[in-house]
Amino acid sequence: MKLHTALTIAGTDPSGGAGIMADLKSFQSRHVYGMAVVTSVVAQNTTGVHHVEHLSLESIDRQLHDVYSDIEPQAVKTGMIALPEMMDLIYPYMSKPIPYVMDPVMIATSGDRLVSDEAVNFLKSKLIPTATVITPNRSEAEVLADMSINCESDITTAANRILQDLGPQVVIIKGGHIGEDATDYAFTKDGSVRTWTSPKYDTVHTHGTGCTFSAVITAELAKGRDVMDAIGIAKDYIALAIKHNPGLGNGCGPVNHMAYGLLSNGPETMDELLKNDERR
């Protein structure tokens, strides 16, 4: 049995809700073999980020080399890459002809700033132009587009600025802060727009939603799915993960990475997945 493969390059979360821990859970739940390159060791939990220690460039370089020289991923995502030197190091790998999903982690759900201004500039000039999909949250989209986002028209303006000025193929802006429902918007270079809407759940337990959402997109792209199909699955996945959150922690708790597999109507067993792959 040969599994599809995906790689995450990001920071850690010892409480398991975000970062590479959430990414690997997401890959596994979507029946994709997950690999991880650690950029920073982050002391965080549901109450916030309390300490960050960056790994050396040599350590990151060796991790990347050992992954790509042995089990090359079919899709890759990046999360927290705090320093421009780190971005410069991974840039050649992101230029390879495989799907690249960027979760431009700059500001945590708790509001903590995670990367330097220099790193944001490198992100905008080097990494974003190579991305297949970028998935900024509201705060991150505001930084990338250099504007405030308060309504649906602001989302459109911000997305078009990011597409035109920074050059990714697809930008997704999550509009859960606007209106009664949670609507996500995907804008493409060719001018098309797709939206997905789910109920807005009254809960504080949303820790790691950005990591999880982008990781599921990555897993589906690793399987060869169309970008919009991958986004649709990720939207359903994260909606169920929030709705059926486990209620853990003393702050903004994690989502449930098992909910989609248990509650959705999609092909979730390995036998069903392999049969569908054979049909494709």
Rosetta blueprint (number, residue, H / E / L):
1 M L
2 K L
3 L L
4 H L
5 T E
6 A E
7 L E
8 T E
9 I E
10 A E
11 G L
12 T L
13 D L
14 P L
15 S L
16 G L
17 G L
18 A L
19 G H
20 I H
21 M H
22 A H
23 D H
24 L H
25 K H
26 S H
27 F H
28 Q H
29 S H
30 R L
31 H L
32 V L
33 Y E
34 G E
35 M E
36 A E
37 V E
38 V E
39 T L
40 S E
41 V E
42 V E
43 A E
44 Q E
45 N E
46 T L
47 T L
48 G E
49 V E
50 H E
51 H E
52 V E
53 E E
54 H E
55 L L
56 S L
57 L H
58 E H
59 S H
60 I H
61 D H
62 R H
63 Q H
64 L H
65 H H
66 D H
67 V H
68 Y H
69 S L
70 D L
71 I L
72 E L
73 P L
74 Q L
75 A E
76 V E
77 K E
78 T E
79 G L
80 M L
81 I L
82 A L
83 L L
84 P H
85 E H
86 M H
87 M H
88 D H
89 L H
90 I H
91 Y H
92 P H
93 Y H
94 M H
95 S L
96 K L
97 P L
98 I L
99 P L
100 Y E
101 V E
102 M E
103 D L
104 P L
105 V L
106 M L
107 I E
108 A L
109 T L
110 S L
111 G L
112 D L
113 R E
114 L L
115 V L
116 S L
117 D H
118 E H
119 A H
120 V H
121 N H
122 F H
123 L H
124 K H
125 S H
126 K H
127 L H
128 I H
129 P H
130 T H
131 A L
132 T L
133 V E
134 I E
135 T L
136 P L
137 N L
138 R H
139 S H
140 E H
141 A H
142 E H
143 V H
144 L H
145 A H
146 D L
147 M L
148 S L
149 I L
150 N L
151 C L
152 E H
153 S H
154 D H
155 I H
156 T H
157 T H
158 A H
159 A H
160 N H
161 R H
162 I H
163 L H
164 Q H
165 D H
166 L H
167 G L
168 P L
169 Q L
170 V E
171 V E
172 I E
173 I E
174 K E
175 G L
176 G L
177 H L
178 I L
179 G L
180 E L
181 D E
182 A E
183 T E
184 D E
185 Y E
186 A E
187 F E
188 T E
189 K L
190 D L
191 G L
192 S L
193 V E
194 R E
195 T E
196 W E
197 T E
198 S E
199 P E
200 K L
201 Y L
202 D L
203 T L
204 V L
205 H L
206 T L
207 H E
208 G L
209 T H
210 G H
211 C H
212 T H
213 F H
214 S H
215 A H
216 V H
217 I H
218 T H
219 A H
220 E H
221 L H
222 A H
223 K L
224 G L
225 R L
226 D L
227 V H
228 M H
229 D H
230 A H
231 I H
232 G H
233 I H
234 A H
235 K H
236 D H
237 Y H
238 I H
239 A H
240 L H
241 A H
242 I H
243 K H
244 H L
245 N L
246 P L
247 G L
248 L L
249 G L
250 N L
251 G L
252 C L
253 G L
254 P E
255 V L
256 N L
257 H L
258 M L
259 A H
260 Y H
261 G H
262 L H
263 L H
264 S L
265 N L
266 G L
267 P L
268 E L
269 T L
270 M H
271 D H
272 E H
273 L H
274 L H
275 K H
276 N H
277 D H
278 E H
279 R H
280 R L
